[in-house]
Amino acid sequence: MDLNKVRNFCRVFRIVVGLALIITAIILNNGWFYLGLIPLIAGIVNFCPLCIITKKCDLPQEKQE
């Protein structure tokens, strides 16, 4: 399994989910669009808070001799 592909997919997924939440909140006219800012910003800056907490998204580090 190539983790770079997973991370790239996760980045795009976070951006799409963030935009979808923001658009839905604007259409429904409520303040929940702030919830969409979290995954949107995380996708744009390529930072995932869940990856840091769970440490499951880390790329394997090569052993240096």
CNS distance restraints for C-alpha pairs under 8 A (distance, minus, plus):
assign (resid   2 and name CA) (resid   6 and name CA) 6.79 0.50 0.50
assign (resid   3 and name CA) (resid   7 and name CA) 6.06 0.50 0.50
assign (resid   3 and name CA) (resid  57 and name CA) 7.51 0.50 0.50
assign (resid   3 and name CA) (resid  59 and name CA) 6.40 0.50 0.50
assign (resid   4 and name CA) (resid   8 and name CA) 6.08 0.50 0.50
assign (resid   4 and name CA) (resid  59 and name CA) 7.69 0.50 0.50
assign (resid   5 and name CA) (resid   9 and name CA) 6.07 0.50 0.50
assign (resid   6 and name CA) (resid  10 and name CA) 6.05 0.50 0.50
assign (resid   7 and name CA) (resid  11 and name CA) 6.14 0.50 0.50
assign (resid   7 and name CA) (resid  57 and name CA) 7.25 0.50 0.50
assign (resid   8 and name CA) (resid  12 and name CA) 6.42 0.50 0.50
assign (resid   9 and name CA) (resid  13 and name CA) 5.97 0.50 0.50
assign (resid  10 and name CA) (resid  14 and name CA) 6.03 0.50 0.50
assign (resid  10 and name CA) (resid  43 and name CA) 7.82 0.50 0.50
assign (resid  11 and name CA) (resid  15 and name CA) 6.40 0.50 0.50
assign (resid  11 and name CA) (resid  42 and name CA) 7.76 0.50 0.50
assign (resid  11 and name CA) (resid  43 and name CA) 4.70 0.50 0.50
assign (resid  11 and name CA) (resid  44 and name CA) 7.47 0.50 0.50
assign (resid  11 and name CA) (resid  46 and name CA) 6.20 0.50 0.50
assign (resid  12 and name CA) (resid  16 and name CA) 6.20 0.50 0.50
assign (resid  12 and name CA) (resid  43 and name CA) 6.60 0.50 0.50
assign (resid  13 and name CA) (resid  17 and name CA) 6.07 0.50 0.50
assign (resid  13 and name CA) (resid  43 and name CA) 7.76 0.50 0.50
assign (resid  14 and name CA) (resid  18 and name CA) 5.99 0.50 0.50
assign (resid  14 and name CA) (resid  39 and name CA) 4.97 0.50 0.50
assign (resid  14 and name CA) (resid  40 and name CA) 5.98 0.50 0.50
assign (resid  14 and name CA) (resid  42 and name CA) 6.98 0.50 0.50
assign (resid  14 and name CA) (resid  43 and name CA) 5.11 0.50 0.50
assign (resid  15 and name CA) (resid  19 and name CA) 6.17 0.50 0.50
assign (resid  15 and name CA) (resid  39 and name CA) 6.21 0.50 0.50
assign (resid  15 and name CA) (resid  40 and name CA) 4.60 0.50 0.50
assign (resid  15 and name CA) (resid  41 and name CA) 7.61 0.50 0.50
assign (resid  15 and name CA) (resid  42 and name CA) 7.72 0.50 0.50
assign (resid  15 and name CA) (resid  43 and name CA) 5.02 0.50 0.50
assign (resid  15 and name CA) (resid  44 and name CA) 6.82 0.50 0.50
assign (resid  16 and name CA) (resid  20 and name CA) 6.04 0.50 0.50
assign (resid  16 and name CA) (resid  40 and name CA) 7.50 0.50 0.50
assign (resid  17 and name CA) (resid  21 and name CA) 6.13 0.50 0.50
assign (resid  17 and name CA) (resid  36 and name CA) 7.18 0.50 0.50
assign (resid  17 and name CA) (resid  39 and name CA) 6.83 0.50 0.50
assign (resid  17 and name CA) (resid  40 and name CA) 7.33 0.50 0.50
assign (resid  18 and name CA) (resid  22 and name CA) 6.25 0.50 0.50
assign (resid  18 and name CA) (resid  35 and name CA) 7.78 0.50 0.50
assign (resid  18 and name CA) (resid  36 and name CA) 4.18 0.50 0.50
assign (resid  18 and name CA) (resid  37 and name CA) 5.98 0.50 0.50
assign (resid  18 and name CA) (resid  38 and name CA) 7.00 0.50 0.50
assign (resid  18 and name CA) (resid  39 and name CA) 4.97 0.50 0.50
assign (resid  18 and name CA) (resid  40 and name CA) 4.41 0.50 0.50
assign (resid  19 and name CA) (resid  23 and name CA) 6.05 0.50 0.50
assign (resid  19 and name CA) (resid  36 and name CA) 6.47 0.50 0.50
assign (resid  19 and name CA) (resid  37 and name CA) 7.99 0.50 0.50
assign (resid  19 and name CA) (resid  40 and name CA) 6.56 0.50 0.50
assign (resid  20 and name CA) (resid  24 and name CA) 6.00 0.50 0.50
assign (resid  20 and name CA) (resid  36 and name CA) 7.44 0.50 0.50
assign (resid  21 and name CA) (resid  25 and name CA) 6.10 0.50 0.50
assign (resid  21 and name CA) (resid  32 and name CA) 7.89 0.50 0.50
assign (resid  21 and name CA) (resid  33 and name CA) 6.08 0.50 0.50
assign (resid  21 and name CA) (resid  35 and name CA) 7.12 0.50 0.50
assign (resid  21 and name CA) (resid  36 and name CA) 4.80 0.50 0.50
assign (resid  22 and name CA) (resid  26 and name CA) 6.20 0.50 0.50
assign (resid  22 and name CA) (resid  32 and name CA) 7.65 0.50 0.50
assign (resid  22 and name CA) (resid  33 and name CA) 4.41 0.50 0.50
assign (resid  22 and name CA) (resid  34 and name CA) 7.29 0.50 0.50
assign (resid  22 and name CA) (resid  35 and name CA) 7.67 0.50 0.50
assign (resid  22 and name CA) (resid  36 and name CA) 5.15 0.50 0.50
assign (resid  22 and name CA) (resid  37 and name CA) 7.30 0.50 0.50
assign (resid  23 and name CA) (resid  27 and name CA) 6.15 0.50 0.50
assign (resid  23 and name CA) (resid  33 and name CA) 7.52 0.50 0.50
assign (resid  24 and name CA) (resid  28 and name CA) 6.08 0.50 0.50
assign (resid  24 and name CA) (resid  33 and name CA) 7.64 0.50 0.50
assign (resid  25 and name CA) (resid  29 and name CA) 5.75 0.50 0.50
assign (resid  25 and name CA) (resid  30 and name CA) 5.46 0.50 0.50
assign (resid  25 and name CA) (resid  31 and name CA) 6.66 0.50 0.50
assign (resid  25 and name CA) (resid  32 and name CA) 5.69 0.50 0.50
assign (resid  25 and name CA) (resid  33 and name CA) 4.96 0.50 0.50
assign (resid  26 and name CA) (resid  30 and name CA) 6.56 0.50 0.50
assign (resid  26 and name CA) (resid  33 and name CA) 6.90 0.50 0.50
assign (resid  32 and name CA) (resid  36 and name CA) 7.52 0.50 0.50
assign (resid  33 and name CA) (resid  37 and name CA) 6.87 0.50 0.50
assign (resid  34 and name CA) (resid  38 and name CA) 7.33 0.50 0.50
assign (resid  35 and name CA) (resid  39 and name CA) 7.90 0.50 0.50
assign (resid  36 and name CA) (resid  40 and name CA) 6.26 0.50 0.50
assign (resid  37 and name CA) (resid  41 and name CA) 5.90 0.50 0.50
assign (resid  38 and name CA) (resid  42 and name CA) 6.09 0.50 0.50
assign (resid  39 and name CA) (resid  43 and name CA) 5.94 0.50 0.50
assign (resid  40 and name CA) (resid  44 and name CA) 6.19 0.50 0.50
assign (resid  41 and name CA) (resid  45 and name CA) 6.14 0.50 0.50
assign (resid  42 and name CA) (resid  46 and name CA) 5.68 0.50 0.50
assign (resid  42 and name CA) (resid  47 and name CA) 4.87 0.50 0.50
assign (resid  42 and name CA) (resid  48 and name CA) 5.75 0.50 0.50
assign (resid  42 and name CA) (resid  49 and name CA) 7.81 0.50 0.50
assign (resid  43 and name CA) (resid  47 and name CA) 6.47 0.50 0.50
assign (resid  43 and name CA) (resid  48 and name CA) 7.52 0.50 0.50
assign (resid  48 and name CA) (resid  52 and name CA) 6.75 0.50 0.50
assign (resid  49 and name CA) (resid  53 and name CA) 6.40 0.50 0.50
assign (resid  50 and name CA) (resid  54 and name CA) 5.93 0.50 0.50
assign (resid  50 and name CA) (resid  55 and name CA) 7.79 0.50 0.50
assign (resid  51 and name CA) (resid  55 and name CA) 5.10 0.50 0.50
assign (resid  51 and name CA) (resid  56 and name CA) 5.85 0.50 0.50
assign (resid  51 and name CA) (resid  57 and name CA) 5.11 0.50 0.50
assign (resid  51 and name CA) (resid  58 and name CA) 7.13 0.50 0.50
assign (resid  52 and name CA) (resid  56 and name CA) 7.94 0.50 0.50
assign (resid  52 and name CA) (resid  57 and name CA) 7.81 0.50 0.50
